[in-house]
């Protein structure tokens, strides 16, 4: 224990433990209780207890073990109170068999028995709609709030809340097993599982809300899970493509914010500080995946990331190639967000006016209404053409929509530049 910590230190420790341990705590409780709602409720209770107990007793040496044990004891108490029938009594018996101190160092890690991997495959059962699979895993594994997940999917919070409720009910009523499926059933789950890992990384790489732009623990967890999947399905090119994509993006993590926590754009990042080992590993994985002759969305995105990470300077970036890759990606994934990214690349390759024309098309469709990056992209392209007054209006609109504090400060600086111009 760390003796006599201050209130601020305890709050910081609990917040850190939540980011790093939530998924493991919930996944373990789901395994031993079989009750998803009870698992989340008891995990939340354990974190609430930590605020009080750690202030009194000190922060434990292994916060994850303390939280899991506390949550498990709470779940056992609840089940004992509710044990009014044979089925409930059996649940209590199952949980009681796991009452010994939880020791994560003796959990098997990196294989198919990993609780978090089991959780992903259970959430991604083909009986669930694809949106529900991804949303449920982000909620249970990453601890994202319903509002954060709703923003990631660009849907109202109430809509997302209903999806989560229906998904849990479906798992319970259909008796979907909590396990990694046998090898012959893996392909039907692959799309959903990769989507979960991808969105988990995205939330860590560019948090939808909060003070920090980057949530390092989410990025690390996504990469860890992608490595497990690559070992589980070594011949699946999209699995390798996803791992390559995450490594190539993560290679730039340390340079995306400065010492003061301010956002640094790609063109201004210190390329000498990028993680060359991650870039080399990502490039090798991408090459292996492409040799399979079955290109897919994650491989294409990894190729785009490779264009950025292999350019010695921002000026040497092959934007024409990136624009072409986004065109191919839009064919495979007809997403408005992909078309917005293509607009950026076209604007860099052919000039801001060409990019603005594509942004205007997206604005006419209304598909990205309420998405701050649509307004921010329009603002940046206008700024590059010298239309400062119009750019200022677009930056002001982006500021009305942005949730992340680091992004907000960046947009405020751009807005000030345009107004002063």
N, C-alpha and C positions, 0 to 999 in steps of 0.2 A: 504494500500500500504506500501511496505518496501521502505522508501525514499532513494534516491541517491545511488543505488547499483552500484558497479563497473562493468566493462565490463565482467570480468571473472565470477562474481556472476550472471549476467543476462544470460550468455551463459549456465551456469550450471542449472539455473532455467528453461530455455527453453528446454534444453535437458531432464531434469527430467519431465517436463510437457509433452513432446512428448512421453516419455516412458509410462507415466501414463494415459494420456488423449486422445491420438490419436484415439483410437478405439471408445471412447464415442463421440468425436466430429464428426468423419466421420459417425458413425451409426446414430446420430441425424440428420445430414444433408441429408443423404440418405432417412430417413423417411419423412422429410418435403419437399424435392425437387424431389425425385424419380430419380435423375440423379447421377449415381455412379461416373462418371468422374468429374462432377462439384463438387461433395462433396469432392473428394480428392484434386482437384485443390484449392478450397477455404480453406480447412483445411491447406494445405501447405502455402497458402498466409497468413493465420492468424498467423502461427508460425513464418513466416518471419517478419511480422509486430511486433510481440512480441519482437524480438531482438532490434528493434529501440524504440518502445514505452515504454517498461519496463525500458530501460536504462534512458529514459527521465523522466518517471512518477513514476517509482518504480514497483516492482513486485506485482501484485494484490494479495489480500488475498486468493482469490479462482481462481487460474489460469485457471482451466477447464471451469468455467463460462465465464470468459473473452474471452477465445479462441473460445468457441462455439458461443457466441454472435457476435464476430468479423467475424467469418467465415460465419455465417448466413446472416449478413448484406452484405457481399461481394457476396454471392450467389444471394441475392435479387437484387443487382445492376446489376449483369450479366444477370439475367433473364429479368429484365426490359428493358435492352438494346436490348435483342434478341426477345422481345415479338412482333412478327410480325404476329401472327395468333391466332385463338381462343384457341388452345391447350396451347400455351405458356402463354397466358394471364391467363388461368386457373391455370397454375403452379405458376405464380406470386401471384395470389390471395391466393393459398394454403399457400405459404411461408409467405406472409404478415400477415396471421392470427397468425403466431408464432413470431411476431416481439417483443413481450415483453421480458424483461430480462430473460435470461435462468437461471433457479434455479435447479441444480441437486439434492438439498435436497428435492425437491418436486416431483422428478421423482420416479415412482414406481420401486422398486429394488427387485430382487430376485424372480420375478414372470414372467409369460409368456409375459408381456408387456415390459420387459427390452429390450431397443434398441439393445444392443449388442447380446442378445440371438436371437432377430428377425433377425439380420444380419447373424448370423451363419446358421439359418435354411433356409434363403433365398439362401445363397451361396450353401447350401447342397441340393438343389432341385434335385430330381432324374433325371431330364432332362439333368443335367450337368455330364460330366465324373468325376469319383471320384477324380482324380488328380487335376482337375480344381476346384472342390469344396473346397478342402483343401487349395490350393494355393491362391485362391481368398480371402478366409477368412483371411489367414495370412497376405495378403497385406492390406486389408481394416481394419481389426480389430486390428492387432498387429503393423501395420506400417512397416513391414519388407520390405526391398528393394527387387527388382526382383532378384538381384544377391544372396541375402541371402536365398530366397526361392529356387532358382535354386540349391544352394549348399545342402539345406536340402533334395531335391529330387534327387541329384546327376545327374542333367541334365544341358546342356548348358544354359547360361542366355538368349540367343535369343529364345530358345525353350520355356522357361518359360514365356517370354514376350508375345509370340504368344498365349499361353494357357490363359493368363489373358485377353488379348484382346478378344479372342473368347468367353470366359465365360461371360464377360460383355455384349457382343453383343447378346448372347443367352438369357440372362435375359431380356434385353430390347425388343428383337424381339418376344420372347415367352410370354411376359407380365407376368413373374413370380412374384407373389405377395410378398410384403415385410412383412411377418408375420410368427408367429409360427403356424404350421398347426394344424388342429383339432386332437384329440386323436387317431382316427383310422388311420391317415396318419403318425403318429410319427415313427412307426417301419421302414418304408422305408427310413427315413432320418437318423436313429440312427448311422449307421456305419460311414457315412461322418461326422456327428457332433462330434462323439467321436474322430475321427481322427484329426479333427481340434483342439480340446481342447488338445489332446495329443501332437501334434506338437507345439502348442503354448507354452505348459509347457516345452517341450524339448528345444526350443529356449531360454527360460528364464533360464533353469537349466544349459545349456552348450551352451552359445552364439556362433554362427558360426564365428563371427568376433567382433572386437572392443577390448577395453582395459580390460573390466571386463569379468570374466568367467561366473558370474551369473547376470541375469537381474531380480531382485526381483519382479518388478512390473508385468512382464509377468507371472511369477510363480503364483503370487497372483491372477491375473486375470483368469488364467486357473483353479485354484482351486475354485474360486468364481463361474465360469460358470459350473464347474462339480457339485457343490452343487445345483445349480439351476436345472440342468438336473436330479439330483437324486430326487429332490422334484417333478419334472414333471413326471418322470418315475420310481417310487419307486420299481416296481416289475421287472425291467430289470437288470439282474445280471451283465451284462457288464458295465452298467452305474455305479453301485456300485463298481465294480472292478476297473474301471478307477479312481474314486475318491479315493479309497484305495491306488492305485498305486501312485498317485500324493502326497498324504499325507505322505506315507512312504518315498518317495524320498525327499520330502521337509523337513522332520524331520532332515535331515543331512545337510541342506543348510548352517547353520552357521559355520560348521566345514570344509567345502570344500575348503576354502581359509584361509590363516593365516592373521595376523594383517597387513602384508605388501602386501596383495593381491596375494600371491603366492599359487598355487594349492597344495592341500594336498590330497594324495591318500587315498582310502578307508581304507587300512590297517593301515595307520598312523593317522587317525582321532581320536579325543578325543570323545569316545563313551559316556562319562558321560555328554557331552554337547549336545547330541542329544535331540530333542524335544520329550519327553516321551508321552505327551498328544497326539501329532500327530500320534505317533507310535501306541498307544493304540486304537485311533479312526480308524486308517487305518486297523489294525488287526481285529477289530470288524466288520467293513464293509466287509472285505474280507470273514470272516466267514459267514456273512449273505448271501453274494453273492454265495458262494460255496454251501450253503444249498439249493439253487434253483435247483441244479443238472444240470446246463447247463454251464459248464466251457468254457471260451473263452479266447482269447489272452490277454485281459487286466487283467483278473483274474489270469492267469498264471504268467504274469509279476509282479503282486502284490505279488504273492506267492514267487517269486524270491527275490523281495525287502524285504519281511518279513524275509526270511532266513538271510539276511544281518543285518537287524535292530534288530533282536531278539538274535543274537549271542553276548555273553558278551565280547568276544575278537575276534580279527581277526583270531586267530588260531582255534577257536571253530566253525568257519563258515563251514557249511555242503556243501562243494563244490560238492560232488557227487550228492546230492539232486538237487543243482542248475543246474548241467550239465544235469540231467535227465529232469528237467523242461524246459530247453532250447531246448532239443530234442523234447519235446512235442510241444513247441511253434513253432519250425521250421516246424513241420508237419502241423500246422494250418496256419502259415504265412511263406511261402517259400521265405524268404528274405535273401539276402547275409549278411546283417548287423546282423540278428539274428544268422546266422551260425558263424559269427565272434565272437559274444558274447559267443556262445557255445564253440568255440575254447579256449577262455580265461578260461572258467569254467573247461573244460576238462584238460587244462594245469595245473590248480591248483589242480584238483582232482587226476589226473593220472600221472602228471609230465610234465615238459615243452616240452619234445620230442613229446608227444601225441598231445599237443596243436599246435606245429609247423607243424605237419603233416596235420592238418585241415586247418591251415593258408596257407600252400602250395597249397592245393586244391583250395582255393579261389583265390590265385594268378594265378593259371593256367586258371581259367574261365575268368579272367579279369573283373568280375562284379564290383569290387570295385577299379578299376584303378582311381587314383586321390583322393582317400579317405585317409586322413592322418592317421586315426586310424588303418587302415590295416598295414601300415608300423610301426606305434607305437606299435601295439600288437606283431608283429614279433620281434621288437627290445626288448621288455620287456621279452618275452619268451627266446630269445637268451641270454639276460643279466642274467636271472635266471639259465641258464645252464653253465654260466662262459665263454661263447664265446664272449668276450668283443669286439674284432675287428669287428666281423660280426654285433654285436649289434650296434656298432658305425655307421656302414654304414646304417643300417636300421633307426636309429634315424636321421641321416642326411637327408635321403629321406623323413621322416615324416616332418622335418623342412621345406622342400621345399614346402610342401602342406598345412601346418597349417595356419589358418587365425586369430585365437584368440590369443591375446597377452599373457594372463596368461598361456595358454597351450604351447605357444612357449617358454616361459622362463623355464617351467618345462622340456620340451624336451631338451633344451640347457643344463640344469643341468645334466640330464641323459647322454647326449652325452659327456660332460666333464668328468663325472665319468668313463665312459667306456674307453675313451682315456687315462685317467690317469692310469687305471688298466692295 
